[in-house]
Amino acid sequence: MSPEQRERQLDDLANLYAEHTNVRHPLAPLGDTPLRTRAELRAHFANSGGRTAGAVQFEATNANVHVTADPELVIFEFTYAGEANGRTFELPCIFVIRVRNGQIVESRDYGDHIGLARTFGRLDDLIDQLHDRDR
């Protein structure tokens, strides 16, 4: 992918969200830092390449959208799947998303952070960071 294509992809992804939003990762082992603006989300997405270094393939599969009684609320269940560091992986995720006027205004993203760290060879780093926080 060319740098221009990557930038366009990041813009497209960020533009799914409202200018002011509230995206949380409640199960993040190092704590949940809210992402409150489209610019913060774009930066988060742009930095994800470092978190998935070594991926030969990384995609969302087995997508299921669960409609709720609240017309703004959608539950998106999927699996991140692919190959990294010579091994295949599948990591389950559920995002609870509030959509208003066609844009995401709120999301609670529940993913397997430990599995992600293990898949991409960062488990020891995560453990060290957790130990550092306890000191």
Backbone bond lengths (Angstrom), bond angles and torsions (degrees), N, CA, C in turn:
res aa  C-N    CA-C-N  psi(-1)  N-CA   C-N-CA  omega(-1)  CA-C   N-CA-C  phi
1 M - - - 1.445 - - 1.527 108.56 -
2 S 1.296 115.69 133.00 1.465 119.86 -179.95 1.532 109.77 -74.24
3 P 1.339 117.42 160.26 1.469 119.88 177.25 1.540 112.13 -58.20
4 E 1.316 116.76 -36.14 1.464 119.79 179.03 1.520 111.10 -67.06
5 Q 1.329 116.68 -40.67 1.469 120.46 177.75 1.526 110.55 -64.40
6 R 1.320 116.18 -41.54 1.476 119.85 178.71 1.519 110.64 -62.33
7 E 1.322 117.73 -44.63 1.466 121.06 179.08 1.524 110.91 -61.78
8 R 1.313 117.05 -41.51 1.463 121.74 178.60 1.542 110.09 -64.35
9 Q 1.338 116.04 -41.55 1.456 120.47 178.50 1.537 111.00 -63.21
10 L 1.325 116.92 -41.94 1.471 120.79 177.59 1.524 110.99 -63.20
11 D 1.339 116.36 -42.53 1.465 119.92 177.64 1.521 111.12 -61.97
12 D 1.342 116.30 -45.52 1.468 120.45 -179.58 1.526 111.03 -60.18
13 L 1.321 116.32 -43.41 1.461 120.53 179.74 1.528 110.80 -65.15
14 A 1.314 117.17 -47.13 1.470 120.86 -179.71 1.526 111.14 -63.09
15 N 1.323 117.53 -33.94 1.461 121.01 -177.82 1.525 113.80 -73.09
16 L 1.332 117.65 -5.21 1.466 120.28 171.62 1.526 110.30 -71.18
17 Y 1.334 116.51 -18.39 1.457 122.93 -175.50 1.526 110.77 -102.52
18 A 1.331 115.89 150.25 1.455 121.55 174.34 1.530 109.31 -66.71
19 E 1.320 115.78 160.44 1.472 119.78 179.36 1.531 110.74 -58.16
20 H 1.323 116.39 -40.44 1.470 121.26 176.13 1.519 107.02 -115.91
21 T 1.311 115.47 122.40 1.453 121.29 -174.02 1.521 109.26 -142.59
22 N 1.297 116.38 -178.71 1.460 120.97 178.02 1.534 107.62 -145.40
23 V 1.308 115.74 95.05 1.461 121.36 -179.38 1.521 107.71 -107.34
24 R 1.333 115.08 127.44 1.455 120.61 -177.07 1.523 110.11 -126.75
25 H 1.322 115.67 155.53 1.467 123.86 176.27 1.527 107.14 -126.46
26 P 1.340 117.37 78.59 1.465 121.21 -172.35 1.525 115.18 -58.88
27 L 1.314 119.24 -25.00 1.460 121.29 -177.73 1.532 113.16 -98.14
28 A 1.319 118.25 7.88 1.466 121.11 -179.90 1.523 109.58 -61.75
29 P 1.326 118.22 122.72 1.470 120.74 -174.07 1.522 114.42 -64.14
30 L 1.316 117.93 -23.72 1.463 120.17 -179.63 1.523 112.31 -98.32
31 G 1.313 116.11 10.45 1.456 120.67 179.85 1.510 111.35 105.86
32 D 1.294 113.97 157.95 1.454 121.85 -175.96 1.520 109.58 -101.22
33 T 1.317 115.95 114.25 1.460 121.20 175.53 1.521 107.65 -104.39
34 P 1.327 118.44 114.23 1.454 119.26 -177.57 1.524 112.32 -64.55
35 L 1.312 115.03 144.77 1.461 122.30 172.50 1.524 105.26 -106.47
36 R 1.339 116.81 114.32 1.462 120.85 -168.35 1.522 115.24 -108.86
37 T 1.332 116.75 -9.27 1.460 118.37 179.87 1.524 110.01 -135.17
38 R 1.308 115.09 161.53 1.461 120.37 176.79 1.527 110.30 -60.43
39 A 1.322 117.76 -37.54 1.469 121.04 179.47 1.526 110.86 -64.40
40 E 1.336 117.96 -41.43 1.462 120.49 176.90 1.527 111.25 -63.42
41 L 1.323 116.29 -40.07 1.467 120.06 177.96 1.519 111.27 -64.80
42 R 1.329 116.68 -42.60 1.465 119.48 179.92 1.530 109.98 -61.21
43 A 1.324 116.64 -42.95 1.471 120.52 177.86 1.530 110.25 -63.23
44 H 1.320 117.28 -40.48 1.468 121.99 177.07 1.526 110.09 -59.83
45 F 1.321 117.16 -46.87 1.462 120.81 179.19 1.527 111.25 -65.20
46 A 1.316 116.93 -39.51 1.469 121.00 -179.29 1.527 110.94 -64.42
47 N 1.330 117.09 -32.84 1.466 121.21 -179.53 1.523 113.35 -84.27
48 S 1.317 117.65 -6.14 1.465 119.82 -176.82 1.521 112.18 -68.30
49 G 1.320 117.95 -22.11 1.463 120.20 178.29 1.514 112.60 -58.56
50 G 1.317 117.23 -36.52 1.461 120.96 177.42 1.520 112.34 -68.40
51 R 1.340 115.84 -30.91 1.468 119.83 179.71 1.519 112.09 -77.25
52 T 1.341 116.87 -18.13 1.468 120.11 -178.22 1.528 111.47 -118.68
53 A 1.326 116.54 25.81 1.468 120.43 178.51 1.525 109.49 -59.64
54 G 1.311 115.57 137.11 1.457 121.31 -179.10 1.518 113.02 98.30
55 A 1.336 116.74 -4.31 1.462 119.78 -179.95 1.515 110.45 -75.46
56 V 1.322 115.78 127.49 1.451 121.72 171.51 1.523 107.91 -86.99
57 Q 1.322 114.82 -34.59 1.457 122.21 178.89 1.520 107.46 -144.54
58 F 1.340 117.13 139.56 1.466 121.94 179.50 1.516 106.60 -154.59
59 E 1.333 116.12 110.80 1.462 118.86 -177.29 1.519 110.70 -150.48
60 A 1.315 114.52 159.86 1.456 121.18 174.33 1.530 108.25 -86.20
61 T 1.327 116.53 127.34 1.459 121.87 -179.76 1.533 109.07 -129.47
62 N 1.310 115.27 173.05 1.471 121.88 176.54 1.521 111.99 51.54
63 A 1.312 116.36 42.98 1.463 121.08 -176.51 1.526 111.42 -73.50
64 N 1.318 114.56 132.35 1.462 122.47 174.13 1.514 108.14 -133.38
65 V 1.327 115.95 127.80 1.448 121.51 176.06 1.523 107.11 -104.18
66 H 1.327 115.03 122.09 1.457 120.98 179.81 1.528 108.25 -104.27
67 V 1.313 115.53 119.20 1.455 121.50 179.39 1.529 108.09 -83.68
68 T 1.307 116.08 141.49 1.464 121.09 -179.06 1.521 109.98 -114.97
69 A 1.317 116.32 174.72 1.463 121.37 178.09 1.529 111.49 -67.09
70 D 1.319 117.18 -25.29 1.467 122.40 177.38 1.530 107.28 -85.62
71 P 1.329 119.34 117.53 1.463 120.60 -175.84 1.534 114.64 -63.87
72 E 1.313 117.95 -17.68 1.467 120.81 177.93 1.523 112.64 -88.60
73 L 1.317 117.52 -17.05 1.458 121.75 -171.19 1.524 111.38 -101.20
74 V 1.335 115.19 128.16 1.460 122.48 179.41 1.524 107.79 -130.14
75 I 1.306 116.09 140.89 1.458 121.07 173.38 1.523 107.07 -109.74
76 F 1.322 116.02 120.96 1.456 122.93 -177.50 1.519 107.69 -110.00
77 E 1.321 115.69 113.00 1.459 121.92 -179.12 1.527 107.86 -109.92
78 F 1.334 116.43 131.38 1.457 119.81 -177.34 1.519 109.80 -158.64
79 T 1.309 115.16 178.46 1.458 122.02 177.60 1.520 108.20 -128.75
80 Y 1.336 116.74 128.49 1.459 119.01 166.45 1.519 105.89 -79.01
81 A 1.315 116.50 125.79 1.464 120.70 -177.60 1.512 109.47 -135.96
82 G 1.314 114.87 154.83 1.448 118.61 177.16 1.510 111.99 165.22
83 E 1.320 113.14 -152.56 1.455 120.64 179.31 1.519 108.23 -137.71
84 A 1.319 115.20 134.92 1.466 121.19 178.42 1.515 108.72 -148.93
85 N 1.292 115.18 138.73 1.464 121.19 176.12 1.527 111.86 52.40
86 G 1.337 115.85 38.82 1.452 121.27 175.80 1.520 115.79 78.97
87 R 1.339 117.25 8.04 1.467 120.57 -179.12 1.524 110.39 -131.92
88 T 1.323 115.90 145.60 1.458 119.29 173.91 1.531 108.79 -81.32
89 F 1.322 115.67 156.84 1.459 120.38 179.00 1.521 110.62 -146.50
90 E 1.316 114.58 156.83 1.454 123.97 171.21 1.521 107.50 -141.57
91 L 1.328 115.90 124.71 1.461 121.52 -177.73 1.531 108.99 -125.56
92 P 1.329 118.55 115.13 1.458 120.79 -177.16 1.524 112.44 -73.06
93 C 1.328 115.44 146.41 1.469 121.46 179.04 1.530 109.73 -143.76
94 I 1.306 115.03 149.77 1.461 122.24 169.43 1.521 106.53 -137.22
95 F 1.328 115.86 126.83 1.459 121.66 174.98 1.531 107.36 -112.99
96 V 1.313 116.29 129.00 1.453 122.29 174.76 1.526 105.57 -102.57
97 I 1.320 115.74 112.48 1.466 121.45 -166.51 1.528 110.78 -121.19
98 R 1.323 115.56 136.54 1.463 121.75 171.82 1.528 107.89 -108.08
99 V 1.327 115.38 123.56 1.459 122.36 -177.60 1.527 108.61 -115.75
100 R 1.314 114.57 130.61 1.464 120.78 178.55 1.528 108.29 -135.06
101 N 1.300 116.65 130.49 1.474 121.96 -179.36 1.524 111.35 53.71
102 G 1.320 116.49 37.59 1.462 121.42 175.20 1.519 115.45 78.89
103 Q 1.335 117.93 6.75 1.463 120.51 179.35 1.528 110.18 -129.33
104 I 1.329 115.26 150.51 1.457 120.92 179.03 1.525 108.58 -75.86
105 V 1.332 115.81 122.26 1.467 120.38 178.62 1.520 111.86 -105.57
106 E 1.342 115.43 -16.14 1.458 119.38 -179.45 1.530 108.08 -157.50
107 S 1.325 115.93 142.54 1.455 119.83 176.54 1.517 109.75 -151.70
108 R 1.310 114.47 138.34 1.461 122.06 171.08 1.524 105.43 -115.22
109 D 1.317 116.47 112.59 1.463 122.37 -173.44 1.527 109.21 -103.61
110 Y 1.322 115.31 112.95 1.462 122.00 -178.68 1.521 108.28 -107.35
111 G 1.316 116.33 107.51 1.461 121.36 -178.95 1.514 111.21 -131.95
112 D 1.305 115.03 171.21 1.461 122.44 -178.86 1.538 109.34 -89.54
113 H 1.323 116.29 82.89 1.459 121.60 -177.38 1.528 112.51 -65.02
114 I 1.315 116.60 -36.84 1.465 120.57 178.63 1.530 109.61 -66.51
115 G 1.322 115.87 -44.97 1.468 120.24 177.26 1.519 112.02 -61.51
116 L 1.331 116.82 -37.95 1.468 120.79 177.97 1.526 110.20 -63.92
117 A 1.322 117.17 -45.22 1.470 121.01 178.42 1.525 110.60 -62.09
118 R 1.314 117.13 -42.39 1.471 121.29 179.00 1.536 109.86 -63.85
119 T 1.311 116.93 -46.51 1.470 121.88 -177.95 1.515 112.08 -58.65
120 F 1.327 116.33 -39.69 1.468 119.90 -174.75 1.524 113.27 -102.61
121 G 1.345 116.44 20.79 1.455 120.49 172.11 1.515 114.44 68.24
122 R 1.328 117.60 27.70 1.461 121.08 -178.60 1.530 113.04 -114.61
123 L 1.320 117.23 13.29 1.453 120.15 -176.50 1.531 111.36 -63.50
124 D 1.338 118.26 -43.51 1.471 120.53 178.75 1.525 110.77 -62.30
125 D 1.340 117.58 -39.90 1.472 120.56 177.26 1.522 110.85 -62.55
126 L 1.326 116.39 -42.04 1.458 120.36 179.02 1.525 110.75 -62.85
127 I 1.307 116.77 -44.35 1.467 120.66 178.48 1.526 110.53 -60.81
128 D 1.328 117.33 -43.38 1.465 120.98 177.60 1.528 110.82 -60.83
129 Q 1.327 117.18 -42.96 1.465 120.57 179.79 1.525 111.01 -64.70
130 L 1.327 116.81 -38.48 1.462 120.31 177.59 1.525 110.92 -65.84
131 H 1.338 116.82 -41.21 1.463 120.30 177.15 1.530 110.70 -63.62
132 D 1.325 117.29 -41.13 1.463 121.21 179.71 1.518 111.39 -62.03
133 R 1.317 117.39 -36.08 1.467 121.23 -179.96 1.520 111.47 -69.22
134 D 1.330 116.61 -26.91 1.470 120.47 -178.75 1.518 112.86 -82.03
135 R 1.315 117.42 -10.64 1.480 120.73 -177.44 1.489 111.64 -88.81
